[in-house]
Amino acid sequence: MYATGILNIVLWSVQGFLALLFLFAGVPKLLGRGLEQWVGFAELPRAEVVFIGLMEVVGAAALVLPMAIGILRWLTPLAALGLAIIVLMATGFHLRGNEYINAIETALWASISVVVAVGRWDLVATRASVPAWGLVGALAVLVPAAIINVIILLKRPVTSAVKRPAKSMAA
């Protein structure tokens, strides 16, 4: 019982953090502001960008609300899996743009989402099949790795993906 209590506290903490992450990632896509900082969005139709942003915002809410209010609790692990899929697709964009550190970052977020999905599914289900210490251990490795990766990304100089026309020599 003690391990399950610790797991529940760890999962709530990580769920809240992931919900904020996806909320802050989804809202700019809905509003159409700040998209130049992300690779690949200039190539996508606006409707697709809005759809991705909407799914991130809805997923962020579904990471927390069903478990918090006790209604349709099975939606929380499904939301975590859905967000993991979205982030894995973002990994593909980063790989295509030769942004390998960003690809590692998104893969880490996807891994964290999967661990939350497994942990919440086990707490929702009547029988637990994954030991609590295994999930807490996985999150203890993945979350710091993702945070370190974000710190590395923030310290790296930003290069603009927007191509500017070359200046004319005549004039």
Secondary structure, DSSP 8 states (H G I E B T S, - for coil): -HHHHHHHHHHHHHHHHHHHHHHHHHHHHHHT-SGGGSTTGGGS-HHHHHHHHHHHHHHHHHHHHHHHHTSSTTHHHHHHHHHHHHHHHHHHHHHHTT-HHHHHHHHHHHHHHHHHHHHHHHHHSSS--S-HHHHHHHHHHHHHHHHHHHHHHHHS------------S--
